[in-house]
Amino acid sequence: MSTEHVDFADAVARSRDEVAAVAAPLQAVREEVSRVIVGRQDLIDRLLVGLLADGHILLEGVPGLAKTLAVRSLADTIRARFSRIQFTPDLLPADLTGTMIYDPRSGSFSPRKGPLFANIVLADEINRAPAKVQSALLEAMQERQITIGDATHRLEEPFLVLATQNPIEQEGTYPLPEAQVDRFLLKVKVDYPERLEEHRGMEMRILERMTGAQIPQIRPVIDCPAILKAREVVRRIPMAQSVKDYIVDLVVATREPGRVVASLESLRELIAYGASPRATLGLAMAGRAMAFLAGRGSVYGEDIKEVALDVLRHRVLVTYEAEAREVTSEEIIRQILDQLRAP
C-alpha cells in the first residue's frame, strides 16, 4: 500500500470523526423541516446543501408546491435573522438595501438598513423585479456586502439567499441576468411526484398533516456558530483524485463534449455556452455537502452525480438549433451524465 493511499485513508478517518462531531444539529434541522414538508427529502437536502456549501439557491416550480413553506421552515429551525422580500415590478433598490435617513436634530444622515441585512433571505418571485433591484441583490449575493450612500456594510455570516420563481407565468416578469443566475449554487426544479401512487399518498399525508387540529410547529435547533463550524468541516472533507477528474470532465464536457467523450460530439452544435469554472467549484462544494449529509468522510462520485444537474442546468446555454429541436440544457446534461461514469 502506497504512502499516498495511507495518507488519504487517514484523512478520511479524521474527516469522518469531524463530521460525526458536528452533524447532530444539521440532522435535527432535517428532521424538523420534514415534519412540515411531506415527501420532499430531495428538496430539503438541497436546501441543506446550500446552507453547508455557502451557496445561494433558486427554486423554480409552479405555485402550490411548498417552495416558500420549505424556505420558511428551514429558517425557523435556525436561531438567526430571517427576512422575506416579495419581489414586485415597482420595487426599488432601497427597498432591499435600505437608505440614508436625515436626522434634523443632529443635522446628519444615518443608514436605515433594509431587509437584506439578515442571515437568511427569501426572495419570493425574484423574476418580478426590474434590473436595478437585481443589481442591488447581486452585490449582496456575490460580495457579501451592501452599499448605502458612500458607506459599504459587510453582511454577517451565514448569509444565504433562497429565491423562488414561477416558470409558467411570464406577464410582469423580467428575465434574470445570466451573471446573476450564475451566482446561484443550485437551481432546483420543484415538481409534482412522478408516479400516481406517490402523488396520491403524498397528497393524503399533506391533507391530514396540514388540516388537522394541530399544524406542526417548527422549533429552532441550530444557531449560526454551529452552521459556520459545520461549513469548516465540509471544506475539509477530502476528495480523491478520481473524483476531482470526474468534476473537471463534467464541466469540460458542457463546453467541448467530444473532447471528453467522442460519442458526445453531436452535442456540440446544441451548446452555445458551457459551464464556467464557478461550476467546477460549485460541484466540489455541493459534493462535499452531500457527503457530510450522508455522514461520510470523503466524497464519492455519486455525490457529484447527485447534485450535477442542479449545479449545471442554469449554467449551460443552448443554441437556436437546440431550441428548434426542443432540446433543453437539462437533456444535454443528462446525456453527459449518462456517458461519463462516476468513479
C-alpha positions as CSV (number, residue, x, y, z in Angstrom):
1,M,0.0,0.0,0.0
2,S,1.5,3.4,-1.1
3,T,2.2,6.2,1.4
4,E,-0.2,8.4,-0.6
5,H,-3.0,5.9,-0.1
6,V,-2.4,5.6,3.6
7,D,-2.4,9.4,4.0
8,F,-5.7,9.7,2.2
9,A,-7.2,6.9,4.3
10,D,-6.0,8.7,7.4
11,A,-7.6,12.0,6.2
12,V,-10.9,10.2,5.5
13,A,-10.9,8.7,9.0
14,R,-10.2,12.1,10.6
15,S,-12.8,13.7,8.4
16,R,-15.4,11.1,9.3
17,D,-14.8,11.8,13.0
18,E,-15.1,15.6,12.4
19,V,-18.4,15.1,10.5
20,A,-19.8,12.9,13.3
21,A,-18.9,15.6,15.9
22,V,-20.9,18.4,14.3
23,A,-23.6,16.6,12.3
24,A,-26.2,16.2,15.0
25,P,-27.7,19.8,14.8
26,L,-27.9,19.5,11.0
27,Q,-29.7,16.2,11.3
28,A,-32.1,17.9,13.7
29,V,-32.8,20.6,11.1
30,R,-33.6,17.9,8.5
31,E,-36.0,16.2,10.9
32,E,-37.7,19.4,11.9
33,V,-38.3,20.5,8.3
34,S,-39.5,17.0,7.4
35,R,-42.3,17.4,10.0
36,V,-43.8,20.1,7.7
37,I,-42.6,19.3,4.2
38,V,-44.1,16.0,3.2
39,G,-42.2,13.5,1.0
40,R,-39.7,16.0,-0.4
41,Q,-36.4,14.8,1.1
42,D,-34.6,15.8,-2.1
43,L,-35.7,19.4,-1.7
44,I,-34.8,19.5,2.0
45,D,-31.4,18.1,1.2
46,R,-30.8,20.7,-1.5
47,L,-31.6,23.5,1.0
48,L,-29.1,21.9,3.5
49,V,-26.5,21.7,0.7
50,G,-26.8,25.4,0.1
51,L,-26.6,26.1,3.9
52,L,-23.5,23.9,4.2
53,A,-21.7,24.9,1.0
54,D,-22.4,28.6,1.5
55,G,-24.2,28.9,-1.8
56,H,-27.5,30.6,-2.8
57,I,-30.4,28.5,-4.2
58,L,-33.0,29.2,-6.9
59,L,-36.2,27.2,-6.5
60,E,-38.3,27.0,-9.7
61,G,-41.8,25.5,-9.7
62,V,-45.5,26.2,-10.2
63,P,-47.5,27.7,-7.3
64,G,-48.5,25.5,-4.5
65,L,-45.6,23.1,-4.3
66,A,-44.4,24.4,-0.9
67,K,-41.3,26.3,-2.1
68,T,-41.9,29.2,0.2
69,L,-43.0,27.0,3.0
70,A,-39.8,24.9,2.7
71,V,-37.6,28.0,2.9
72,R,-39.6,29.4,5.9
73,S,-39.4,26.1,7.7
74,L,-35.6,26.0,7.2
75,A,-35.3,29.5,8.6
76,D,-37.5,28.6,11.6
77,T,-35.0,25.9,12.6
78,I,-32.2,28.4,12.8
79,R,-31.6,31.0,15.6
80,A,-30.9,33.7,13.1
81,R,-32.4,36.7,11.4
82,F,-34.8,35.9,8.6
83,S,-36.5,38.2,6.1
84,R,-38.9,37.7,3.3
85,I,-38.9,40.1,0.3
86,Q,-41.9,39.9,-2.1
87,F,-40.5,41.0,-5.4
88,T,-42.8,43.2,-7.5
89,P,-42.3,45.4,-10.6
90,D,-42.4,48.6,-8.5
91,L,-39.7,47.5,-6.1
92,L,-36.8,49.9,-5.7
93,P,-33.2,49.0,-4.7
94,A,-33.6,50.9,-1.5
95,D,-36.5,48.6,-0.6
96,L,-33.9,45.9,-0.3
97,T,-30.7,47.6,0.8
98,G,-32.1,50.4,3.0
99,T,-31.4,54.1,2.6
100,M,-29.8,57.2,4.3
101,I,-32.2,59.0,6.8
102,Y,-31.7,62.6,7.7
103,D,-31.8,63.5,11.4
104,P,-32.8,67.2,11.8
105,R,-31.6,67.2,15.4
106,S,-28.0,66.3,14.6
107,G,-28.0,67.6,11.1
108,S,-26.5,64.4,9.8
109,F,-27.5,61.3,7.8
110,S,-27.5,57.8,9.2
111,P,-28.2,54.5,7.4
112,R,-31.5,52.7,7.8
113,K,-30.8,49.1,6.9
114,G,-33.1,47.1,4.7
115,P,-34.3,43.5,4.7
116,L,-31.2,42.2,3.0
117,F,-29.4,42.7,6.3
118,A,-30.4,39.2,7.5
119,N,-28.8,35.7,7.7
120,I,-31.5,34.0,5.5
121,V,-33.3,36.0,2.8
122,L,-36.3,34.6,1.0
123,A,-36.5,36.4,-2.4
124,D,-40.1,35.4,-3.4
125,E,-40.9,35.5,-7.1
126,I,-37.5,37.0,-7.8
127,N,-38.1,37.4,-11.5
128,R,-40.8,40.1,-10.9
129,A,-38.3,42.9,-10.0
130,P,-36.5,45.1,-12.6
131,A,-32.8,45.3,-13.4
132,K,-31.8,47.9,-10.8
133,V,-33.2,45.8,-8.0
134,Q,-31.4,42.7,-9.3
135,S,-28.1,44.6,-9.4
136,A,-28.5,45.6,-5.7
137,L,-29.2,42.0,-4.8
138,L,-26.3,40.8,-6.9
139,E,-23.8,42.8,-4.9
140,A,-25.1,41.2,-1.7
141,M,-25.0,37.7,-3.2
142,Q,-21.5,37.9,-4.7
143,E,-19.6,40.4,-2.5
144,R,-21.5,39.8,0.8
145,Q,-21.7,43.5,1.2
146,I,-24.3,46.3,0.7
147,T,-23.6,49.9,-0.3
148,I,-25.8,52.6,1.2
149,G,-24.8,56.1,0.2
150,D,-21.0,56.3,0.4
151,A,-20.6,53.6,3.0
152,T,-20.2,49.8,2.4
153,H,-21.5,47.4,5.0
154,R,-20.4,43.8,5.4
155,L,-23.1,41.2,5.8
156,E,-23.0,38.9,8.7
157,E,-22.3,35.2,8.1
158,P,-24.0,33.0,7.3
159,F,-25.8,34.9,4.5
160,L,-28.0,32.8,2.3
161,V,-30.4,33.9,-0.5
162,L,-33.2,31.4,-1.2
163,A,-35.1,32.6,-4.2
164,T,-38.3,31.3,-5.8
165,Q,-39.7,31.8,-9.3
166,N,-42.7,30.6,-11.3
167,P,-41.8,29.1,-14.7
168,I,-45.2,29.3,-16.3
169,E,-46.4,32.9,-15.8
170,Q,-44.5,35.5,-17.9
171,E,-46.6,38.6,-17.6
172,G,-45.0,41.2,-15.4
173,T,-41.7,39.2,-15.1
174,Y,-38.1,40.1,-16.0
175,P,-35.6,37.5,-17.2
176,L,-32.8,37.3,-14.6
177,P,-29.4,38.4,-16.0
178,E,-27.1,35.4,-16.7
179,A,-24.5,36.9,-14.4
180,Q,-27.0,36.8,-11.5
181,V,-28.3,33.3,-12.3
182,D,-24.7,32.0,-12.3
183,R,-24.3,33.2,-8.7
184,F,-26.8,30.6,-7.5
185,L,-25.0,27.4,-6.5
186,L,-28.1,25.3,-7.3
187,K,-31.2,25.8,-9.5
188,V,-33.7,23.3,-8.1
189,K,-36.8,22.3,-10.1
190,V,-39.6,21.6,-7.7
191,D,-42.1,19.4,-9.5
192,Y,-45.1,17.1,-8.8
193,P,-44.3,13.5,-7.8
194,E,-43.8,11.4,-11.0
195,R,-45.9,8.3,-10.0
196,L,-49.6,8.5,-9.4
197,E,-49.4,6.2,-6.3
198,E,-46.8,8.5,-4.8
199,H,-48.8,11.6,-5.7
200,R,-52.0,10.2,-4.1
201,G,-50.1,9.1,-1.0
202,M,-48.3,12.5,-0.6
203,E,-51.5,14.4,-1.1
204,M,-53.2,12.4,1.6
205,R,-50.4,13.0,4.1
206,I,-50.3,16.7,3.3
207,L,-54.1,16.9,3.7
208,E,-54.0,15.1,7.1
209,R,-50.9,16.9,8.4
210,M,-51.8,20.5,7.4
211,T,-55.6,20.5,8.0
212,G,-55.7,18.6,11.3
213,A,-56.4,20.1,14.8
214,Q,-52.7,20.8,15.3
215,I,-50.5,22.0,12.5
216,P,-46.8,21.0,13.0
217,Q,-44.7,23.8,14.6
218,I,-41.0,24.2,13.8
219,R,-38.6,24.7,16.7
220,P,-35.1,26.3,16.4
221,V,-32.5,23.6,16.8
222,I,-29.3,25.2,15.5
223,D,-27.5,28.6,15.7
224,C,-25.2,30.5,13.4
225,P,-21.9,29.4,15.1
226,A,-22.8,25.7,14.6
227,I,-23.5,26.3,10.9
228,L,-20.2,28.1,10.4
229,K,-18.4,25.2,12.3
230,A,-20.1,22.7,10.0
231,R,-19.0,24.7,7.0
232,E,-15.4,24.5,8.1
233,V,-15.8,20.7,8.4
234,V,-17.4,20.5,5.0
235,R,-14.5,22.3,3.3
236,R,-12.0,19.9,4.9
237,I,-13.7,16.7,3.6
238,P,-11.1,15.0,1.4
239,M,-11.7,14.2,-2.3
240,A,-9.9,11.5,-4.3
241,Q,-8.1,12.5,-7.5
242,S,-10.6,10.3,-9.5
243,V,-13.5,12.4,-8.1
244,K,-11.7,15.6,-9.0
245,D,-11.1,14.3,-12.5
246,Y,-14.8,13.5,-12.8
247,I,-15.8,17.0,-11.8
248,V,-13.4,18.6,-14.3
249,D,-14.6,16.2,-17.1
250,L,-18.2,17.0,-16.4
251,V,-17.6,20.8,-16.7
252,V,-15.4,20.5,-19.8
253,A,-18.0,18.3,-21.4
254,T,-20.5,21.1,-21.2
255,R,-18.1,23.2,-23.4
256,E,-16.4,20.6,-25.6
257,P,-18.4,17.4,-25.3
258,G,-16.5,15.5,-28.0
259,R,-13.1,16.3,-26.3
260,V,-14.2,14.3,-23.2
261,V,-16.3,11.5,-24.8
262,A,-16.1,11.1,-28.6
263,S,-19.7,9.9,-28.8
264,L,-20.9,13.2,-27.3
265,E,-19.5,15.3,-30.3
266,S,-23.0,15.6,-31.7
267,L,-24.0,17.8,-28.7
268,R,-21.5,20.5,-29.7
269,E,-23.9,22.2,-32.1
270,L,-26.5,22.3,-29.4
271,I,-24.4,24.2,-26.8
272,A,-23.9,27.9,-27.1
273,Y,-22.0,28.4,-23.8
274,G,-20.9,25.8,-21.4
275,A,-20.4,26.0,-17.6
276,S,-17.7,28.3,-16.2
277,P,-15.0,27.5,-13.6
278,R,-17.5,28.6,-11.0
279,A,-19.5,25.4,-11.8
280,T,-16.4,23.4,-11.1
281,L,-16.1,24.9,-7.6
282,G,-19.8,24.5,-7.1
283,L,-19.8,20.8,-7.9
284,A,-16.9,20.3,-5.5
285,M,-18.6,22.2,-2.6
286,A,-22.0,20.7,-3.2
287,G,-20.5,17.2,-3.4
288,R,-18.7,17.7,-0.1
289,A,-22.0,18.9,1.5
290,M,-23.8,15.7,0.2
291,A,-21.0,13.6,1.7
292,F,-21.5,15.5,5.0
293,L,-25.2,14.8,5.0
294,A,-24.5,11.1,4.4
295,G,-22.1,11.1,7.4
296,R,-19.1,10.1,5.3
297,G,-15.5,11.3,5.5
298,S,-14.9,11.5,1.7
299,V,-16.7,12.5,-1.4
300,Y,-18.0,9.8,-3.7
301,G,-18.6,10.1,-7.4
302,E,-22.2,9.5,-6.8
303,D,-22.3,12.6,-4.6
304,I,-21.2,14.7,-7.5
305,K,-23.6,13.0,-9.9
306,E,-26.5,13.6,-7.4
307,V,-26.1,17.3,-7.5
308,A,-24.7,17.8,-11.0
309,L,-28.0,18.6,-12.7
310,D,-28.9,21.2,-10.1
311,V,-25.4,22.8,-10.3
312,L,-25.2,22.8,-14.1
313,R,-28.8,23.3,-15.5
314,H,-28.7,27.1,-15.3
315,R,-25.1,27.4,-16.5
316,V,-25.4,25.7,-19.9
317,L,-27.0,27.8,-22.6
318,V,-28.3,26.1,-25.7
319,T,-28.2,27.3,-29.4
320,Y,-31.0,28.2,-31.6
321,E,-30.6,24.8,-33.2
322,A,-31.3,23.2,-29.9
323,E,-34.3,25.4,-29.3
324,A,-35.7,24.5,-32.7
325,R,-35.3,20.8,-31.9
326,E,-36.8,21.4,-28.4
327,V,-33.6,20.2,-26.7
328,T,-33.1,21.7,-23.2
329,S,-29.9,22.2,-21.2
330,E,-31.2,19.5,-18.8
331,E,-31.4,16.9,-21.6
332,I,-27.8,17.8,-22.7
333,I,-26.5,17.5,-19.1
334,R,-28.3,14.1,-18.6
335,Q,-26.7,12.8,-21.8
336,I,-23.3,13.8,-20.4
337,L,-24.0,12.2,-17.1
338,D,-25.1,9.0,-18.8
339,Q,-21.9,8.8,-20.8
340,L,-19.4,9.8,-18.1
341,R,-19.0,7.1,-15.5
342,A,-18.9,8.2,-11.9
343,P,-15.8,6.9,-10.0
